[in-house]
Structure formats: structure tokens, C-alpha cells
Amino acid sequence: MGRFIDLMGTTTDLLRIGIGATAVSVKQVAGKLRVRNKADSADAIMVGSVIAASGDFLELNEDAAGAGADWKLTLARPAAGMAAARTITFPAEAPTAGFALVTDGAGNLSYAAMAAGNDKAITDTTTLAFGSAASTALFTAPIGAVIQGVSIVVDTAFTGTPSLSIGIAASVSKYVGATQVDLTQVASTVFDVSPGLPAAGVAEALIATYAAGAATAGSARILVTFSIPS
């Protein structure tokens, strides 16, 4: 027959449960309660129907060396902003390479294909300063790309009488002509141009053609947005 005892505690740091090969121990180590194997040579498995943490973190690889590839991974709840209890449910299916985790808005996660380059607009940005060269390389638009819009944002008004056009070497004003931009306007002025041209059919190296016009100050950003229609 078994016996119940009114055990208030133990003066040792380790308390063993069981006597066979699969016996485990609970052990106090530096203020932490650990579950250890019979030989006290490694941590043992602890199982429960719900593993609850009163703190805000869960640590994986708690005993990490903190060097090389051996580091802790901490899962944390938001420190502020929560207005209700949240449950995040992971997908049942296996992931597909290149897919991303998405949510249905109710905390249920699933895997979904990410939009490819053909399905999204891409914006390239280049800074133009008053002392920039007469020709500045922007980027190379891939085959089939449609230039949807060009924005020139004045960050610092230019002095002098500068001019700027956007295009390619064979047609320097193909996408923006010099008469469509005034770099001497005040900061935060934006010039938006929609070229309305079809895809070139070949890769195009876009350039900014600039004439300083005796400018001694000024800075602007050139933003070119393109996509490859499917």
C-alpha cells in the first residue's frame, strides 16, 4: 500500500521521482526549477495538458551558449496595446516553398503565395543634388516593364536655372521632359508625370539628364514606379 506524507520540503536541491531507468528528478538550479533525468546529466521531458506562463515570454534553447549558431529564441506577447485575449492558430497543412503566413483576421494562420514581381508595382528612388553629373543612371527596367509614373520630389529648392529630364540614352526625355519639372520650387513640391507609354519590349537603362544652370544648392528625389503586366 502507498503512503501519503505531509512533506513540507527538502533540504537538498534535488528530489527524485521513481527508481527505474526512466526515473526523473525535480531540481533547483540557480533559482530555476528543472526536470532532470535519473543521472542528473541532462534535462528531461515535462508534459502537461496546458503549459501556462505567467510572464510575457517563452524561451526556446534556454541554455544556449550565446555564440556561433547557439542562441536563445524568445516568443513574446505585446508589452502594450492588447485589449482582449488572443489565440493564434497555426496552419494544419505543410508549408510550400516561397509561401508566406497570412491571417484571416481572426487569428487563424495559413500559407499563401506571395505576389510575384509581375503582380506588384515597384518603385525605384534616386537622389539628385545640385552638383550631380549631366547624366545619372537610375535603374534598368526589365523586359516588359511599363513605367506607370515618375515623381520628382524637391527636398531642397535649387538655385540657378537647373533643368531635368528622365528617359534613356537614345531619348533623354522619353518619360519626363525638362518643361515638366521646375527644381527651383520650394521644398516638398512634387511633380508627378504619367508617361502613358507601352512596354518597351526590351530592357531599358533609365537615366536622368541634368543641367545645373549655375545651381549652388538643391536636392531632389526621383521616384520611378513600374510593373510588368501579366
Residue, then its C-alpha position, 0 to 999 in steps of 0.5 A: m500500500g502507498r503512503f501519503i506524507d505531509l512533506m513540507g520540503t527538502t533540504t537538498d536541491l534535488l528530489r527524485i521521482g521513481i527508481g527505474a531507468t526512466a526515473v526523473s528528478v525535480k531540481q533547483v538550479a540557480g533559482k530555476l526549477r528543472v526536470r532532470n533525468k535519473a543521472d542528473s546529466a541532462d534535462a528531461i521531458m515535462v508534459g502537461s495538458v496546458i503549459a501556462a506562463s505567467g510572464d510575457f515570454l517563452e524561451l526556446n534553447e534556454d541554455a544556449a551558449g550565446a555564440g556561433a549558431d547557439w542562441k536563445l529564441t524568445l516568443a513574446r506577447p505585446a508589452a502594450g496595446m492588447a485589449a482582449a485575449r488572443t489565440i493564434t492558430f497555426p496552419a494544419e497543412a505543410p508549408t510550400a516553398g516561397f509561401a508566406l503566413v497570412t491571417d484571416g483576421a481572426g487569428n487563424l494562420s495559413y500559407a499563401a503565395m506571395a505576389a510575384g514581381n509581375d503582380k506588384a508595382i515597384t518603385d525605384t528612388t534616386t537622389l539628385a543634388f545640385g552638383s550631380a553629373a549631366s547624366t545619372a543612371l537610375f535603374t534598368a527596367p526589365i523586359g516588359a516593364v511599363i513605367q506607370g509614373v515618375s515623381i520628382v520630389v524637391d527636398t531642397a529648392f535649387t538655385g540657378t536655372p537647373s533643368l531635368s529630364i528622365g528617359i534613356a540614352a537614345s531619348v533623354s526625355k522619353y518619360v519626363g521632359a525638362t518643361q515638366v519639372d521646375l527644381t527651383q520650387v520650394a521644398s516638398t513640391v512634387f511633380d508627378v508625370s504619367p508617361g502613358l507609354p507601352a512596354a518597351g519590349v526590351a530592357e531599358a537603362l533609365i537615366a536622368t539628364y541634368a543641367a545645373g544652370a549655375a545651381t549652388a544648392g538643391s536636392a531632389r528625389i526621383l521616384v520611378t514606379f513600374s510593373i510588368p503586366s501579366 
